């Protein structure tokens, strides 16, 4: 996951937060990201990153219709998130 941008990592985290049985549509992902980022996430930023993550094998992409896609983490995508969280935890865990 070290070769991903922070935005791409955020996209993965957002998708991981959805129910795996009901994978999120592209607009639901966009809405969740906009809650964190100040301002609108434009399509020119979101869709190329979703496509890149799918091409990397971190997301599965499916089509609902000609204009709507859904996305789900692959097993590899989940492993990458887990590994990243383990790495973060070693620096963020405070013993007291």
Helices and strands as residue ranges (DSSP letters): H 6-16, E 24-25, H 26-36, H 43-55, E 59-63, E 69-73, H 75-92
